[in-house]
């Protein structure tokens, strides 16, 4: 790689990931594991669920706690949805789920706070759960639909929450290229493998897009009120209002 190309890559990396990296580095340096204690708890809970469901006596209890299917009554799915996030999918390696939770949840916990992290993770998972029912109702003839057989598929795992959190954090820290790559890869996934999981990821993207829009509108209104207060204070000779 030439010097000019290397310099461009460095500038791009600093612009794209610099603020995000500095925030995470400072939190881990000053607080260490306490900065991501909720993430570590989620990793531990996922590990416990995986270990228990692999036992002959434990599979049924874990399914009762966190297994979600579109064929179940809605109230059962809603009760199980928060726990389904920590039940690894049976057809995927558990280390993948643990790595996703540790990396993405950890960064989100530091960068946007625990409350907002939990809210986005739940909303994204819930969006996927509700989409499955809507997609089956639409039917397989539509690009937005699902076959009736999808009603019997077990819908668990953190992937929808991971996608939503990754996009939201990148948007908040202006890592727009990274957010675009994550979103684009989910679209490619649906094109290459048109299944329930892929379409639930799209539902999670739509949900987080709505959250980003609400956040943007709220921040814009706060800035407008602040600017109006400063202008009013300047005209009246009073000190400007501090936000």
C-alpha positions, -999 to 999 in steps of 0.1 A, spaced: 0 0 0 14 34 -10 19 62 15 -10 82 1 -34 53 3 -22 44 38 -27 80 49 -63 80 35 -71 48 53 -58 62 86 -78 94 82 -109 74 73 -105 52 104 -100 81 127 -130 99 113 -152 68 112 -143 51 145 -121 76 164 -148 90 187 -163 56 193 -129 40 201 -119 68 225 -152 66 244 -149 28 248 -112 30 257 -117 57 283 -146 38 300 -127 5 301 -96 22 314 -113 41 342 -140 16 352 -127 -17 338 -153 -45 340 -178 -22 358 -183 -3 326 -199 -34 310 -213 -53 340 -247 -56 324 -232 -70 292 -211 -95 312 -243 -105 330 -260 -111 297 -231 -132 285 -233 -153 317 -270 -157 314 -267 -168 277 -240 -193 287 -262 -207 315 -292 -210 291 -270 -228 266 -256 -252 292 -290 -260 306 -308 -265 273 -282 -290 262 -291 -313 292 -318 -339 288 -336 -324 318 -331 -288 308 -343 -284 273 -380 -283 281 -377 -256 309 -356 -233 287 -381 -236 259 -409 -227 283 -389 -197 295 -376 -183 263 -389 -202 232 -409 -181 208 -429 -193 178 -454 -175 157 -479 -203 163 -481 -195 200 -507 -172 214 -495 -136 213 -495 -131 251 -471 -161 255 -447 -148 229 -448 -113 245 -439 -128 279 -411 -149 265 -396 -123 242 -373 -106 268 -358 -140 277 -357 -153 241 -329 -128 235 -306 -149 258 -315 -183 245 -290 -192 217 -304 -205 185 -302 -243 183 -288 -243 147 -260 -218 153 -228 -221 174 -232 -206 208 -198 -189 206 -212 -167 179 -240 -155 201 -217 -149 230 -192 -129 209 -220 -108 195 -234 -100 229 -200 -92 244 -188 -70 216 -219 -51 205 -238 -50 238 -205 -40 256 -199 -11 232 -236 0 234 -236 -1 272 -207 23 273 -217 46 245 -255 50 249 -261 38 285 -277 8 299 -313 20 298 -312 29 262 -293 -3 253 -320 -24 269 -348 -4 253 -333 -8 218 -325 -45 223 -360 -52 234 -377 -32 207 -357 -48 180 -364 -83 193 -401 -75 197 -402 -61 162 -389 -95 149 -414 -114 170 -443 -94 157 -431 -94 121 -432 -132 120 -469 -131 126 -475 -104 101 -453 -121 75 -472 -153 78 -504 -135 74 -492 -118 42 -481 -151 28 -452 -163 7 -464 -147 -26 -452 -113 -13 -416 -102 -9 -426 -91 27 -443 -124 35 -434 -158 49 -447 -193 43 -470 -209 68 -443 -233 79 -425 -204 95 -451 -205 123 -434 -236 137 -398 -222 137 -382 -214 170 -373 -178 172 -346 -171 197 -312 -154 199 -297 -119 202 -291 -113 165 -319 -88 159 -309 -68 190 -272 -69 179 -281 -55 145 -302 -27 159 -277 -17 186 -248 -17 161 -267 6 137 -279 29 165 -244 33 181 -228 39 147 -255 65 139 -250 83 172 -212 84 168 -214 93 131 -199 61 119 -222 63 89 -202 40 66 -202 13 92 -239 16 99 -245 14 61 -224 -18 58 -243 -34 87 -277 -25 72 -265 -35 37 -253 -68 48 -287 -76 63 -304 -68 29 -279 -91 12 -286 -118 37 -323 -117 28 -316 -117 -9 -293 -147 -6 -312 -166 21 -348 -156 22 -357 -170 56 -374 -159 89 -341 -148 106 -331 -126 77 -364 -108 75 -365 -103 112 -332 -85 109 -349 -62 84 -377 -56 109 -351 -48 135 -335 -23 111 -369 -6 105 -375 -4 142 -341 12 149 -346 36 120 -377 48 138 -359 51 170 -331 71 153 -357 94 138 -374 100 171 -341 107 187 -332 132 160 -365 150 163 -362 152 200 -327 166 199 -336 191 172 -365 204 193 -342 208 222 -317 227 201 -344 249 187 -358 257 222 -322 264 234 -315 287 204 -348 305 209 -340 310 246 -306 325 237 -322 349 212 -349 359 236 -323 365 264 -301 385 240 -330 408 229 -341 414 265 -307 420 278 -309 390 302 -282 364 304 -286 336 279 -304 305 290 -281 276 298 -291 242 286 
